[in-house]
Amino acid sequence: MSVLINDKQAKIFEILKSGSGLSVSEIAKASGFTYVHACNFIIGCERSGLFRSEKRGKSKFVFLTDKGMAVADLLIKANVLLQER
């Protein structure tokens, strides 16, 4: 996975930081990604150990792992630093 991520990808980490777990379609809608793009990003993050998912019926719910939570915290801190003038 690339070290640099775009705003929409960072938004997914921010969305998942709530810890409640969201479906892929909810993540796509909230982040502005298409469903397919969100799926591909989520799969890559799962392979990197940043996300985990659970099947509930026909839906797949996504959660941050401890490693993913640490990355989310760093992304939020970086965003704050970049917003400072």
C-alpha positions as CSV (number, residue, x, y, z in Angstrom):
1,M,0.0,0.0,0.0
2,S,1.2,3.5,-0.8
3,V,2.4,5.6,2.0
4,L,0.7,8.7,0.6
5,I,-3.1,8.6,0.5
6,N,-5.6,11.0,-0.9
7,D,-8.3,13.0,0.9
8,K,-11.1,10.4,0.3
9,Q,-8.9,7.6,1.6
10,A,-8.1,9.6,4.7
11,K,-11.8,10.3,5.1
12,I,-12.5,6.5,5.3
13,F,-10.1,6.2,8.3
14,E,-11.8,9.2,9.9
15,I,-15.2,7.7,9.3
16,L,-14.2,4.3,10.7
17,K,-12.6,5.9,13.8
18,S,-16.0,6.0,15.4
19,G,-15.6,2.3,16.0
20,S,-19.2,1.3,15.2
21,G,-18.3,-0.4,12.0
22,L,-20.0,0.5,8.7
23,S,-21.1,-1.3,5.6
24,V,-19.0,-0.9,2.4
25,S,-21.9,1.0,0.8
26,E,-22.1,3.4,3.8
27,I,-18.4,4.0,3.6
28,A,-18.6,4.7,-0.1
29,K,-21.4,7.2,0.3
30,A,-19.8,9.0,3.2
31,S,-16.4,9.2,1.6
32,G,-17.5,10.1,-1.9
33,F,-16.0,7.0,-3.5
34,T,-17.8,4.7,-5.9
35,Y,-18.7,1.4,-4.3
36,V,-16.0,-0.5,-6.4
37,H,-13.3,2.0,-5.4
38,A,-14.2,1.8,-1.8
39,C,-14.1,-2.0,-2.0
40,N,-10.7,-2.0,-3.6
41,F,-9.3,0.4,-1.0
42,I,-10.8,-1.7,1.9
43,I,-9.4,-4.9,0.5
44,G,-5.9,-3.3,0.3
45,C,-6.2,-2.0,3.9
46,E,-7.3,-5.5,5.1
47,R,-4.3,-7.0,3.5
48,S,-2.1,-4.4,5.2
49,G,-3.7,-5.2,8.6
50,L,-5.4,-1.8,8.9
51,F,-9.0,-2.9,8.6
52,R,-11.0,-6.0,9.4
53,S,-14.4,-7.0,8.2
54,E,-17.3,-9.1,9.3
55,K,-20.1,-10.5,7.1
56,R,-23.6,-9.9,8.5
57,G,-26.1,-11.4,6.2
58,K,-25.4,-10.0,2.7
59,S,-23.5,-7.0,4.0
60,K,-19.8,-6.6,4.9
61,F,-19.1,-4.4,7.9
62,V,-15.6,-2.8,8.2
63,F,-13.7,-1.9,11.4
64,L,-10.3,-0.4,12.1
65,T,-7.7,-2.8,13.7
66,D,-5.4,-1.4,16.4
67,K,-2.9,-0.7,13.7
68,G,-5.6,1.0,11.6
69,M,-6.6,3.1,14.6
70,A,-3.0,4.2,15.1
71,V,-2.8,5.2,11.4
72,A,-6.1,7.1,11.7
73,D,-4.8,9.0,14.7
74,L,-1.6,9.9,12.8
75,L,-3.7,11.0,9.7
76,I,-5.8,13.3,11.9
77,K,-2.7,14.8,13.5
78,A,-1.1,15.3,10.1
79,N,-4.3,17.0,8.8
80,V,-4.3,19.4,11.8
81,L,-0.6,20.3,11.2
82,L,-1.3,20.9,7.6
83,Q,-4.2,23.2,8.4
84,E,-2.1,25.4,10.6
85,R,-0.6,28.5,9.2
